Amino acid sequence: MRKSTLILFALLAIVTLAEVATAQGLPIPEAAPDQNVGVRDKGWLGVGLTTTLVDGVELVAVENVFKGSPAETSGIQTGDIVLQFQGQDVKDIPQLVASVGGTKPATKVVFKLRRGKKVLEVPLLLAIRPDRLDLLRGQFLNKPAPDFKVATRGKGGPVSRASLNGKIVVIDFWATWCGPCRATIPRLNALHRKYAKKGVVVLGVTDEDKATVAKFLKGTKIEYPIGLDGKEREANKAFFVQAYPTLLLMDQAGVIREVYIGASEGKMDKLEARIDELLKP
């Protein structure tokens, strides 16, 4: 996975597809609602971005869409390719992020998207980008976890949400190159040793390849299972992972009870306290 992927999410703009608005008899907005825009506010669409090859050319595409976001309600779909912003060709993700981020929220702009063989002109109003943690908590906290499935290292079979039913699960999205991720490993090892016999699973999920992980493990001991998300990053996509480490706590019923971005002793203390609460009869 490219490291830049971690900064690609939700740095765009609110949109209303012209076709969707017309079909529903809705006017294309000319002004944004009251947003109390600050000078440092950035635009937000509520999507993740990735790159995709089309006829040998790398293009920018929508990877996923936040539930209840302006993107979802406006009809933006996973797989839409972003061709232009304000008449300028989109060359790569950093350029698009910089262009949109440099445009004041509540400004009316136009995107050109490709959906299959169809090209859409998309007028939109930039809106204020929410806090990253607020986005994830709004998406997942106290809601059933999305379905996911990852292969595991060694002789263990794949791990899925269904296979974890009835267990408390700490899911740690991490990478070998991530310093804060590496700093969290000893604490996660300790959680595994303390709670494994009590029905608590610690699962580290990475989208790196087996060889990279194996090389890392020669110098670093990880006692808990490691899930391999593969090139498609299906688990990362399912949980809208934007930064590493991202940790989620899932209860015995498969409901997400905590979401953390980044790692610190304080956050790990809170995580352990929540595990103790969930274990109470």
C-alpha positions in Angstrom: 0.0 0.0 0.0 1.2 3.5 -0.7 1.7 5.5 2.5 0.0 8.5 0.9 -3.3 6.5 1.0 -3.5 7.2 4.7 -4.0 10.9 4.1 -6.3 10.6 1.2 -9.7 10.3 2.9 -12.4 12.9 3.3 -10.4 15.9 2.1 -12.8 16.7 -0.7 -16.2 18.4 -1.0 -19.9 18.0 -0.6 -21.6 17.3 -3.9 -25.0 17.1 -5.5 -25.0 15.2 -8.7 -26.8 17.1 -11.4 -28.5 14.0 -12.7 -29.7 12.9 -9.3 -31.0 16.4 -8.4 -32.8 16.7 -11.8 -34.3 13.2 -11.5 -35.7 14.0 -8.0 -36.9 17.5 -9.0 -34.4 19.1 -6.7 -32.6 22.4 -7.5 -28.8 22.5 -7.7 -27.8 24.6 -4.6 -26.4 28.0 -5.2 -25.4 28.6 -1.6 -24.4 26.5 1.3 -26.4 26.4 4.5 -25.1 28.1 7.6 -21.7 26.5 8.3 -19.9 29.0 10.4 -16.9 28.6 8.1 -13.5 29.3 9.7 -10.4 30.4 7.9 -8.7 27.0 8.5 -11.7 24.9 7.5 -11.3 22.4 4.7 -13.8 21.0 2.3 -15.3 17.6 2.9 -17.1 15.0 0.7 -17.1 12.0 2.9 -15.2 9.6 0.7 -11.9 7.8 0.6 -9.7 8.0 -2.5 -7.5 5.5 -4.3 -5.8 5.1 -7.7 -6.9 2.7 -10.4 -5.4 1.7 -13.8 -7.6 2.4 -16.8 -6.1 1.5 -20.2 -2.7 1.7 -18.6 -3.2 5.1 -17.1 -3.4 5.7 -13.3 -6.5 7.7 -12.4 -8.0 8.9 -9.1 -11.1 7.0 -8.0 -13.5 7.0 -5.0 -12.6 4.0 -2.8 -15.5 4.3 -0.3 -18.3 6.6 0.9 -19.2 7.4 4.5 -22.7 6.4 5.5 -24.9 9.5 5.9 -22.3 11.7 4.3 -23.1 14.4 1.7 -21.4 12.1 -0.8 -23.8 9.2 -0.1 -26.9 11.4 0.0 -25.8 13.1 -3.3 -25.3 9.8 -5.2 -21.5 9.6 -5.3 -20.5 5.9 -5.6 -17.5 3.7 -5.0 -15.6 3.4 -8.2 -16.4 6.8 -9.6 -13.3 8.2 -11.3 -12.4 11.9 -10.7 -11.4 13.4 -14.1 -11.4 17.1 -13.4 -11.9 19.7 -10.7 -12.9 23.2 -11.8 -11.9 22.4 -15.4 -8.4 21.2 -14.5 -7.4 17.6 -15.2 -6.8 15.6 -12.0 -3.3 14.2 -12.2 -3.0 12.5 -8.8 -4.4 12.4 -5.3 -2.1 15.0 -3.7 -2.9 17.5 -6.4 -6.6 17.0 -6.0 -6.4 17.2 -2.2 -4.4 20.4 -2.4 -6.8 22.0 -5.0 -9.9 21.2 -3.0 -8.3 22.0 0.3 -7.3 25.4 -1.0 -10.9 26.2 -1.9 -13.0 27.9 0.8 -16.0 25.8 2.1 -19.3 27.1 0.7 -17.8 27.8 -2.7 -19.7 26.4 -5.6 -17.4 24.2 -7.8 -17.7 21.6 -10.5 -16.2 18.1 -10.7 -16.2 15.8 -13.7 -16.6 12.1 -12.9 -16.6 9.0 -15.0 -18.9 6.2 -14.0 -18.5 3.2 -16.3 -18.7 4.7 -19.8 -20.6 7.7 -18.6 -19.1 11.1 -17.8 -21.0 13.3 -15.2 -20.7 17.0 -14.6 -21.1 17.5 -10.9 -21.8 20.9 -9.4 -21.2 21.0 -5.7 -20.8 23.2 -2.7 -17.7 22.7 -0.6 -18.5 22.0 3.1 -16.5 21.8 6.3 -14.4 18.7 6.9 -15.2 17.1 10.2 -12.5 15.8 12.6 -11.2 12.4 11.4 -11.9 10.6 14.7 -15.4 12.1 14.8 -16.0 10.7 11.3 -15.0 7.1 12.3 -16.9 7.3 15.5 -20.0 8.5 13.7 -19.6 5.7 11.2 -19.0 2.8 13.6 -19.5 3.6 17.3 -22.3 1.5 18.9 -23.1 0.0 15.5 -22.6 -3.5 14.1 -19.2 -4.0 12.7 -19.1 -4.4 8.9 -18.4 -7.8 7.4 -14.7 -8.5 6.8 -12.4 -11.4 6.2 -8.6 -11.6 6.3 -6.1 -14.4 5.8 -3.8 -15.1 8.7 -0.1 -16.1 8.9 0.9 -19.6 9.5 -1.4 -22.6 9.7 -4.4 -20.6 11.0 -7.4 -20.2 8.7 -9.0 -16.9 7.7 -10.6 -14.7 10.3 -13.9 -13.0 9.7 -16.5 -11.1 11.6 -18.7 -14.3 11.7 -15.8 -16.4 13.1 -15.4 -13.9 15.9 -19.0 -14.0 17.1 -19.2 -14.3 20.9 -15.7 -12.9 21.5 -14.4 -9.5 22.4 -12.1 -8.3 19.7 -9.4 -5.7 19.5 -8.7 -4.9 15.9 -5.4 -3.1 15.3 -4.9 -1.7 11.8 -1.1 -1.2 11.5 2.0 -1.3 9.2 5.5 -2.3 9.7 6.8 1.1 8.7 4.6 2.9 11.2 6.5 4.1 14.3 3.5 4.5 16.6 2.3 1.0 15.4 5.5 -0.5 16.5 5.4 1.2 19.8 2.0 -0.2 20.5 3.0 -3.9 19.9 4.3 -4.6 23.4 1.1 -3.3 24.9 -1.0 -5.4 22.5 1.2 -8.5 23.4 0.4 -7.8 27.0 -3.4 -7.6 26.3 -3.2 -10.9 24.4 -1.4 -12.6 27.3 -3.8 -11.2 29.9 -7.1 -11.8 28.1 -6.8 -14.6 25.6 -8.1 -17.2 28.0 -11.1 -15.0 28.8 -12.4 -14.9 25.2 -10.7 -11.8 24.1 -9.0 -11.8 20.7 -6.3 -9.3 19.6 -6.1 -9.1 15.8 -3.5 -7.1 14.0 -4.4 -6.3 10.4 -2.0 -5.1 7.7 -2.2 -4.7 4.0 1.5 -5.5 3.5 2.6 -8.6 1.8 3.7 -11.8 3.6 7.4 -11.3 2.8 7.4 -7.8 4.3 5.6 -9.0 7.5 7.9 -12.0 7.8 11.0 -9.9 7.6 9.6 -7.5 10.2 8.8 -10.4 12.6 12.4 -11.6 12.5 13.3 -8.7 14.7 9.9 -8.0 16.5 7.9 -10.5 18.5 4.1 -10.3 17.9 2.2 -12.9 20.0 -1.3 -12.3 18.7 -2.7 -13.3 15.2 -1.9 -11.1 12.2 -4.4 -10.7 9.5 -3.2 -10.1 5.9 -5.6 -7.8 4.1 -4.0 -8.2 0.7 -3.7 -5.8 -2.2 -7.5 -5.1 -2.3 -7.4 -3.9 1.3 -11.0 -5.1 1.9 -10.9 -4.9 5.7 -9.2 -1.5 5.6 -11.9 -0.3 3.2 -14.7 -1.8 5.3 -13.5 0.1 8.4 -12.6 3.3 6.4 -9.1 3.3 7.8 -7.4 6.6 7.2 -4.4 6.5 9.5 -2.2 3.9 11.3 -2.6 2.7 13.9 -6.4 2.6 14.0 -7.8 0.4 16.8 -11.4 -0.7 17.2 -13.0 -2.7 20.1 -15.8 -5.1 19.1 -18.0 -6.7 21.7 -19.4 -10.2 21.9 -22.4 -9.2 19.8 -20.2 -7.8 17.0 -20.9 -4.1 17.9 -18.1 -1.6 17.8 -17.7 -0.1 21.3 -14.5 2.0 20.9 -12.5 3.7 18.1 -9.0 5.1 18.5 -6.7 6.7 16.0 -3.1 6.8 17.1 -1.7 5.2 20.1 -0.6 6.4 23.5 -0.4 4.9 27.0 -3.6 6.8 27.9 -5.6 5.4 25.0 -4.3 1.9 25.8 -5.3 2.3 29.4 -8.8 3.3 28.3 -9.0 0.3 25.9 -8.0 -2.1 28.7 -10.6 -0.6 31.0 -13.3 -1.0 28.3 -12.3 -4.6 27.9 -12.8 -5.2 31.6 -16.2 -3.6 31.4 -17.3 -5.8 28.6 -16.1 -8.9 30.5 -18.3 -8.1 33.5 -21.3 -10.5 33.7 
